[in-house]
Amino acid sequence: MSTTVHVQNISNRTSEKEVRDFFSFCGKISSLSVTPTSDAADASQSATVTFEKETAAKTALLLDNTQLGPAQVHVTSASSLDQMARGKTARSADEGDRDEHDISQDDKP
């Protein structure tokens, strides 16, 4: 698990301070960057928030689909996005572990 989360769909009217305040209760933030998603004047923003501790990032993930200013934001783990970028999904990662821990349906309680 990563200490970084990605936040999407932040309103263009939401300031970096508001984003920092929103996530600061999760834990100590070591870095934060907020960037517009395009050059359009009304474009939404995205943010990358890195916490000092992994537990803070886990707490931040609980804020997925919550209201930040006038918009509902989407919070994802940086590690899951990295896996998708490399072409791996959670399912394919699980399939790799399945060989070691494969239990037939008949053997399950």
ABEGO torsion letter per residue (X at the ends): XBABBBBBGBBAABBAAAAAAAAAAAEBBABBBBBBABABAABBBBBBBBBABAAAAAAAAAABGBBBEABBBBBBBAAAAAAAAAGBBAAAAAAAAAAAABBBAAABX
